[in-house]
Amino acid sequence: MGWFLGKIQAEIKTSFGKIIVEGLTASDLLDTLKSLPENFVNEIESVVSEMVMPDRGNIEYNDIVKFTDVGPVLILKDTKRITHYEAVGLILYFSENRSSRPSQIRRLLEYSGLRVQVSSRLNEMAKRGLVFRPTLEKPEWTLSPKGEFWIEEEVIPKLRRPH
């Protein structure tokens, strides 16, 4: 009976779960990690989100948002019916992986006809549990499950009610 060789693993956490890369030795593991394409995790997240998210061009939302090459743009007839918090939440809700950088959120809101102090709103929304930062190294914010529920159950129905 021969010796059983153990394996060494690295676990990469992603928005949809984890990716486990393994090798027989530390250098084998490092070689495998180095051989992965530059945007490997982002590309996998994108493919998985396309598989699990409903079609984002969904007719259900065509009265609220337009999907453009730069991201979701709100197409509201009356921007006075929406708070800055709700506008930020909607941009995140319709963004890929429900995440975006403050600069991108601000740009998309400007395209939507709104001027919002995005960083301040995000910090206040974080205190309410509506958004969070998945990693402190990246300036990216994600809508929390509570935030998704808020958008789906309060904000979108409010926008659809006649004023």
N, C-alpha and C positions, 0 to 999 in steps of 0.2 A: 504494500500500500504506500503510495507516494504522499508527499507533504501537500497539505491544502494551502494554496496561496490565497491570501486575503486580497481584497480590492480596496482602493482608496477612492473616495467620492468627494465631489464638490456639489453643493446644492445651490441652485440659482433661483431665488424667489422672483416670481413675475406676478402680473396683475391677475392671471388666471390660475395660478398654482405654482408648481415648481418644476424645474428641469434638473435632472440629476445626471452629471457627467462622471464617468468613472474610468479608472485605469488600474493596471496591475502594480504600478510603482508611481511615486510622486512625479517623476519626470515624464512618465507616460501620460499621466493626468494633465500636466502642464502642456505637453505637446498637443493633446486633444483640445484643450481650451484655446490654445494659440491658433489652432487650425480652423476654429469657428469663424464664419464671416463677420465683418465689423459690426453690422447692425442685426446680428442673429436674433437676439432676444426681442428687439422691437419688431422685426419681421414676423416672428412666431406670434407675438401678441396681436399683431394686425390680422394675421390669418385666423387665429382663434376667435378674435372679436367679430370678424365677418361671419364665422360659422355660428356663433352663439347669439349675436345681436340680431334683432329683426332688421329688415331692410330699412336703412335710414332715409331713404327717399320716400318713405311711407306716406301715402296720400293722407293719412290720418293727421299729419302735422303740417300740411302744405299751407295752412292759413296762419302759421306761427313762424316757421323757419324756412329758409332757402339754403340748400347745401351748395356751397361754392368751392372752388379749388383752394381757397385760403381757409375755409372752415364754415361753420354754420353762421348765417346772418339772420337776425330776427326781422320779420316783415310784418310788423304790427301796424294796424291802421292808426291806433292812438297810443303813442308811447307814454302818455300821462296815466294810463291805466295800470302801469307796471312800476314796481319799486326797483331801485337799483339792485337790491338783493335778489329779487326775482329775475332780473335781466342777467345778472352774473350766473345764477343758478341754471337758467335756460341755456346759456352758452355752454356751460359745462355739461349739461344733460345731453345736448346734441353733439358734443365733441367726441372724437375717437377716444375710447376707453374712459369716457366721462371725465377726462383730464385735460388741463391746458396750463400754459404759463400765463402769469398776470399780463405781460406785454401783449400776448396773443388775444387774451380775453378783451383787453382794452381796445385793441385794433378792431376786433369783430363787433364790439359794441358801438364804436365810432361808425363803422360801416352800416350799423343798424340805426344810426341817427341818435345815439345816446352818448352823453359824456359822463363817465362814472369814475370815481376814485377807487379803482379796482382793488388795490392792495389793502386799503382800509376796510372795504366791504368784505373781502376774503377773511381778514383777521376776525372781524365781528361774526361772520358766518361760522368760522371755526369754533368760536366760543359757544355757539348754539348747536354745534355738532352736525352742521350741514355739509361741511367740507373738511378735508385734511390733506396734509402733505405726505405722500407715500414714502419719500426719502428726503431727508434734510439736505442732502448734497445737491439736489435739483430744485430749482424754483418752480415746481409744478404742483398744482392743486387738483384734487380729485373730489368729486361729489360723493358724499358718504351714502350708505344705504338709507339713512334717515333723510338725507337731502334728496335722493331719488324719489322717495315716497312723497316728500313735500311737493316736489315739482309735479308728480303724477296725480296726486290727490287734491292739491290746493291750487297751485299756480296755473296749470293748463286749464282745469275746469273754470277758474275765475276768468281767464282770458276768453273763454268761449261763451260766457254768459253775456246776454245783451246788457248794455249799460243803461 
